[in-house]
Amino acid sequence: MNPKEIIQSKEKGNIIPSSDLEYFINHYLNNEFDDDLMISFLRAVHTHGMTNDETISFTKVMLDSGEKIEFTDSDIYVADKHSTGGVGDKVSLILGPVMAAAGLAIPMLAGRGLGHTGGTIDKLETIPNFKTSLSINDFKNNVEKIGICIMSQTETICPADRRMYALRHQTNTIDSVPLICGSILSKKIAEGIKGLVLDIKIGNGAFMKSLDQGKSLGRALQSVGESFGLTIDIVYSGMDQPLGRTAGMWCEVQESIAALKGNGSKDLMKVVYELGSKLIIQSGITNDQATAISIQENLINSGKAFQKFEQMVDLQGGDLNNLDKFIQPLFEENITAKENGYIESMDTLKIGWATVELGCGQKSKLTQLDATGGIEFIRKVGDEVKKGDPVFRCFNSNKSKLDSTIELLSDSIIIGDNKNYTKLFYQSYN
């Protein structure tokens, strides 16, 4: 087979047979052709898409490119959560321990920042000595021992996705539905899970700007996931403003710890409880959402959820002692309101890129992340402000990056006479 002919076929909008997909991806993994051909393939798929059957075949090739994990204890419900990416989205750091405390097993392969959105792995690595690179045996043993482990993708699990993930970042093909399906589901299926809840973000700070776009992705993910035997629930949550009180690196871990201790912001905890309810109901613990929410609240209030977080950090070598003293930004500056009124809207995409500028995301492979970087949201949509009131507090340990971030954020909010509120949820359905 000729890889260029496969690309040319997709560029004409043709369906690529399973055997051709397998040939193309496996030969790429074996370094029999370079990144340029894969980039052309990704762009062709981004432009012309894939059929459902084609996406299933693509996902299977990605899955079969590496090892798979199996959990043999049939009494434990093994599940996971995935978000399509948002600004200030630290839900995994809270939801995972809550679900483990509820008796579920959560083997979570998480990613690094992609585009303007933060990565769970990048945030966890701000904890001193926290190991995100584990062997598959250690990963599985940790899950079986305490109910949760969060680690980065290994070289042996879905290596095809690992190689292509970085190229998607470079080629503006992040929002391709079949590429998203293959990337998300190959890793999740490889985890050995039975159930999955998907948080599809909608809004100006999301990859999916409209509910119609989100539904298109949701239908594809559900169809492909169910073809592999997964139980899938979908939640569509809003990303027209950042989630929670902070966006960045260590500050999001701090906020997650506060949430696990019962001091989470309302918008953040509503998303946690919505997603958690889906998994608790999937597991058979209850079939009632109100009861599922109550279970989660009790696990947080009793300290059991935070205890799971502590156990996870301990097993992965992390040290939570005296962190607030050691991870301190050298510089900070406020963004203030330019007039009186209400915050009517936020440019969440711009805010996301501002966190990248602060040092919280990858601009290139050589970018050094800044654990101290982030933004605190002092006011959000619907809040009343007076001229000169602080709206954002920006902080990091690089003054020039902080200055450029302040300039970037100067027009990121609209203040007017209307007390608007953004949608927290668009729709939830099975």
C-alpha positions in Angstrom: 0.0 0.0 0.0 1.1 3.6 -0.6 0.5 5.9 2.3 0.1 8.9 0.0 -2.7 7.2 -1.9 -4.5 6.6 1.4 -4.2 10.3 2.2 -5.3 11.3 -1.3 -8.3 9.1 -1.0 -9.4 10.8 2.2 -8.7 14.2 0.6 -11.3 13.2 -2.0 -13.8 12.4 0.8 -13.6 8.6 0.4 -14.0 6.1 3.1 -10.7 4.5 4.2 -11.0 0.7 4.6 -10.1 -0.8 8.0 -7.1 -2.6 6.5 -5.7 0.7 5.1 -6.2 2.5 8.4 -4.4 -0.3 10.2 -1.6 -0.3 7.6 -1.2 3.5 7.7 -1.2 3.9 11.5 1.0 0.9 12.3 3.6 1.8 9.7 3.7 5.3 11.1 4.3 3.8 14.6 7.1 1.8 13.2 8.7 5.0 11.9 8.4 3.8 8.3 7.2 7.3 7.3 7.5 10.7 9.0 5.3 13.1 10.8 4.6 15.1 7.6 2.5 12.2 6.2 0.6 11.8 9.4 0.0 15.6 9.5 -1.5 15.4 6.0 -3.7 12.5 7.1 -4.9 14.4 10.2 -5.8 17.5 8.1 -7.7 15.3 5.6 -9.7 13.7 8.3 -10.3 17.2 9.9 -11.6 18.5 6.6 -13.6 15.5 5.3 -14.5 13.6 8.5 -15.2 9.8 8.9 -18.3 7.7 8.9 -19.4 6.0 12.1 -18.0 2.6 11.0 -14.8 4.3 9.9 -14.4 6.0 13.3 -15.0 2.6 15.0 -12.3 1.0 12.9 -10.0 4.0 13.6 -10.6 3.7 17.3 -9.9 -0.1 17.2 -6.6 0.4 15.4 -5.6 3.0 18.1 -6.7 0.7 20.9 -4.9 -2.4 19.4 -1.6 -0.4 18.9 -0.8 -1.1 22.6 -1.5 -2.9 25.8 -4.9 -3.2 27.6 -5.7 -3.3 31.3 -8.1 -5.9 32.8 -9.8 -5.8 36.2 -10.9 -9.3 37.2 -13.0 -8.4 40.3 -16.5 -8.4 38.9 -18.0 -6.9 42.1 -16.2 -3.6 41.6 -17.7 -1.1 39.1 -14.8 0.2 37.0 -15.5 3.6 35.5 -14.0 6.9 34.4 -14.8 10.4 33.4 -13.6 12.5 30.5 -14.0 16.2 29.7 -13.5 17.7 26.3 -11.5 20.5 27.9 -12.3 23.7 29.6 -10.7 26.7 31.4 -10.5 26.1 35.2 -11.8 22.6 34.8 -10.3 20.7 37.7 -13.3 18.3 38.1 -11.2 15.1 37.7 -9.1 16.0 40.8 -12.3 16.1 42.9 -14.6 13.6 41.2 -12.1 10.8 41.1 -11.5 10.6 44.9 -15.3 11.1 45.6 -16.1 8.1 43.3 -13.4 6.0 44.9 -14.8 6.8 48.3 -18.2 5.7 47.0 -16.8 2.2 46.2 -16.1 2.6 42.5 -12.7 1.9 40.9 -11.4 4.8 38.9 -8.4 4.1 36.6 -7.8 7.4 35.0 -5.3 8.0 32.1 -5.2 11.8 32.0 -3.6 14.2 29.5 -1.6 17.3 29.5 -2.8 20.7 28.4 -4.2 20.9 24.8 -4.5 24.2 23.1 -5.9 26.8 25.6 -7.2 24.2 28.1 -5.3 22.9 31.1 -4.2 19.3 31.7 -4.8 17.2 34.7 -1.3 15.7 34.6 0.3 19.1 34.4 -1.6 20.2 37.5 -0.9 17.1 39.5 2.8 17.4 38.7 2.9 20.6 40.7 2.7 18.4 43.8 6.4 17.7 44.8 7.5 14.2 43.8 4.1 13.2 42.5 4.7 10.4 39.9 2.4 10.5 36.9 4.5 7.9 35.0 3.8 4.5 36.4 4.1 0.9 35.1 0.8 -0.7 34.2 1.1 -3.1 37.1 1.6 -0.3 39.6 -1.3 1.6 38.1 -3.6 -1.4 38.3 -2.4 -2.3 41.8 -3.1 1.3 43.1 -6.6 1.2 41.7 -7.2 -2.2 43.3 -5.8 -1.1 46.6 -7.5 2.3 47.1 -9.9 2.7 44.2 -8.1 5.4 42.2 -5.0 6.2 40.3 -4.4 9.0 37.9 -1.4 8.8 35.6 -0.2 10.0 32.2 -0.5 7.8 29.1 2.2 5.2 29.0 4.3 4.4 25.9 2.6 1.0 25.8 -1.1 2.1 26.1 -2.4 3.4 22.8 1.0 4.6 21.5 -0.7 5.6 18.3 -2.7 8.2 20.1 0.3 9.3 22.1 2.1 10.2 18.9 -0.8 11.8 17.1 -2.0 13.8 20.2 1.0 16.1 19.9 0.5 16.6 16.2 -3.1 17.5 16.6 -2.0 20.3 18.9 0.4 21.6 16.2 -2.0 21.3 13.2 -5.2 22.9 14.5 -7.0 19.6 14.2 -8.0 19.4 17.8 -11.8 19.8 17.2 -12.2 17.0 14.6 -15.0 14.6 15.8 -13.5 11.3 14.6 -10.0 12.3 15.9 -11.5 13.2 19.3 -13.5 9.9 19.4 -10.4 7.8 18.5 -8.2 9.6 21.1 -10.6 9.6 24.0 -12.2 6.2 23.6 -9.1 4.2 22.7 -7.5 5.3 26.0 -10.7 4.8 28.0 -11.4 1.3 26.6 -7.7 0.4 27.3 -8.2 1.2 31.0 -10.5 -1.8 31.3 -13.6 0.3 32.4 -17.2 -0.7 32.2 -18.7 2.8 32.4 -17.9 6.3 31.3 -19.4 9.7 31.8 -18.5 12.4 29.3 -18.5 16.1 30.1 -18.8 17.9 26.7 -18.1 21.5 27.1 -20.1 24.1 25.2 -19.4 27.8 24.8 -16.9 30.4 23.8 -14.2 28.8 25.9 -14.8 25.2 24.6 -13.7 23.4 21.4 -17.4 22.9 20.7 -18.9 26.4 20.5 -22.6 25.4 20.0 -24.9 22.7 21.5 -25.4 21.3 18.0 -21.6 20.8 17.6 -21.5 19.2 21.1 -24.4 16.9 20.3 -22.7 15.8 17.1 -19.7 14.8 19.1 -21.8 13.2 21.8 -23.7 11.0 19.4 -20.4 9.9 17.8 -18.7 9.1 21.2 -21.8 7.3 22.4 -22.1 5.2 19.3 -18.5 4.3 19.1 -18.2 3.6 22.8 -21.2 1.4 23.0 -19.9 -0.6 20.0 -17.0 -1.6 22.4 -19.5 -2.5 25.2 -19.2 0.7 27.3 -22.1 2.2 29.2 -21.9 5.9 28.5 -23.7 8.9 29.9 -23.2 12.4 28.5 -23.5 15.8 30.2 -23.3 19.1 28.3 -21.9 21.8 30.5 -21.3 25.4 29.9 -17.9 27.0 29.2 -18.9 30.6 28.6 -16.8 31.5 31.7 -14.1 29.6 33.6 -15.2 26.9 36.0 -14.6 27.5 39.7 -12.5 30.2 41.3 -9.1 29.6 39.5 -7.4 28.5 36.3 -3.8 27.5 36.1 -1.4 25.1 37.8 -1.0 24.6 41.6 -3.8 27.0 42.3 -6.2 24.5 40.7 -4.9 21.7 42.9 -5.4 24.0 45.9 -8.9 24.7 44.9 -9.6 21.0 44.4 -8.3 20.2 47.9 -10.6 23.0 49.3 -13.5 21.4 47.4 -12.7 18.0 48.8 -12.8 19.6 52.3 -16.3 21.0 51.7 -15.3 24.5 50.4 -16.0 24.1 46.7 -17.6 26.9 44.6 -21.2 26.2 43.6 -20.6 26.0 39.9 -17.7 23.6 40.3 -19.5 21.3 42.7 -22.7 21.2 40.6 -20.6 19.8 37.7 -18.9 17.3 40.0 -22.2 16.1 41.4 -23.9 15.9 38.0 -21.1 13.7 36.6 -20.8 11.7 39.8 -24.5 11.0 39.9 -24.3 9.4 36.4 -21.5 7.1 37.6 -23.1 6.2 40.9 -26.4 5.3 39.1 -24.5 3.3 36.5 -22.8 1.3 39.3 -26.2 0.3 40.7 -25.6 1.9 44.2 -28.9 3.9 43.6 -31.1 4.8 40.7 -32.1 8.2 42.1 -30.1 11.4 41.3 -31.0 13.2 44.5 -29.7 10.2 46.5 -26.6 10.1 44.4 -25.9 13.7 45.1 -26.5 13.2 48.8 -24.0 10.3 48.8 -21.3 12.5 47.3 -22.0 15.4 49.8 -21.7 13.0 52.7 -18.5 11.6 51.4 -17.0 15.1 51.3 -18.5 16.2 54.6 -17.2 13.1 56.4 -13.6 13.6 55.1 -13.6 10.2 53.2 -13.3 11.8 49.8 -10.2 13.9 50.8 -8.7 10.9 52.4 -8.8 9.1 49.1 -7.0 12.1 47.5 -4.4 11.9 50.2 -4.0 8.1 49.7 -3.6 8.6 45.9 -0.9 11.3 46.4 0.9 9.1 49.0 0.9 6.0 46.8 2.2 8.0 43.8 5.0 9.5 45.9 3.7 13.0 46.3 4.1 15.3 49.4 1.3 17.6 50.4 3.1 19.1 53.4 3.8 22.9 53.5 3.1 23.3 49.8 1.5 26.8 50.2 4.9 28.0 51.5 6.9 26.5 48.7 4.7 27.2 45.6 4.4 30.9 45.9 4.3 33.2 42.8 6.9 36.0 42.7 4.6 38.4 40.9 0.9 39.2 40.7 -1.3 41.9 39.3 -5.0 42.6 39.2 -7.3 43.2 36.2 -9.8 45.8 37.3 -13.2 46.9 36.1 -13.1 49.9 33.7 -16.7 51.1 34.5 -19.6 50.5 36.8 -22.2 47.8 36.0 -22.5 44.0 35.8 -20.2 41.6 34.2 -22.3 40.5 31.2 -19.8 38.1 29.5 -16.3 36.8 29.5 -14.0 35.8 26.6 -13.2 32.4 28.1 -11.0 31.4 25.1 -8.9 34.5 25.6 -8.7 33.8 29.3 -7.5 30.2 28.5 -4.8 31.5 26.2 -3.8 34.0 29.0 -3.1 31.1 31.3 -0.9 29.6 28.6 0.9 32.9 28.4 1.4 32.9 32.2 3.3 29.6 31.9 0.4 27.1 32.5 0.4 25.5 29.1 2.6 24.4 26.2 3.4 26.8 23.5 6.0 24.4 22.1 7.8 21.2 23.1 10.4 23.4 24.8 8.0 25.4 27.0 8.8 25.2 30.7 5.6 25.2 32.7 5.3 27.5 35.8 3.7 25.7 38.8 3.0 29.1 40.4 1.1 30.5 37.4 -2.7 31.1 37.3 -5.6 33.4 37.5 -8.1 33.9 40.4 -11.6 35.0 39.3 -12.7 37.5 41.9 -15.8 38.4 40.0 -17.7 36.3 37.4 -20.7 36.7 35.0 -23.7 38.3 36.7 -21.6 40.0 39.5 -21.9 43.8 40.0 -18.7 45.8 39.9 -17.6 49.4 40.3 -14.9 51.1 38.3 -11.5 50.0 39.8 -12.8 46.9 41.5 -10.5 43.8 41.0 -12.0 41.3 38.7 -9.1 38.9 38.1 -5.9 38.4 40.0 -3.1 37.1 37.8 0.1 35.6 39.2 3.3 33.7 38.1 7.1 33.9 38.5 8.0 35.5 35.2 7.4 39.3 35.1 7.5 39.7 31.3 5.0 36.9 30.8 2.7 38.5 33.5 2.9 41.8 31.7 1.9 40.3 28.3 -0.9 38.4 30.0 -2.3 41.6 31.5 -2.3 43.1 28.1 -4.0 40.1 26.6 -6.8 40.2 29.3 -7.4 43.9 29.1 -10.6 43.5 27.0 -11.6 40.0 28.1 -14.8 41.0 29.9 -17.9 43.0 28.9 -19.5 45.2 31.6 -23.0 46.6 31.0 -26.4 47.2 32.6 -27.7 43.6 32.3 -27.2 41.1 35.1 -26.7 38.0 32.9 -25.9 34.5 33.9 -24.2 31.8 31.8 -25.8 28.4 31.4 -24.2 25.8 33.7 -25.8 22.8 31.9 -27.4 22.6 28.5 -28.7 19.1 28.6 -28.1 15.7 30.2 -29.2 12.5 28.5 -28.4 8.9 28.2 
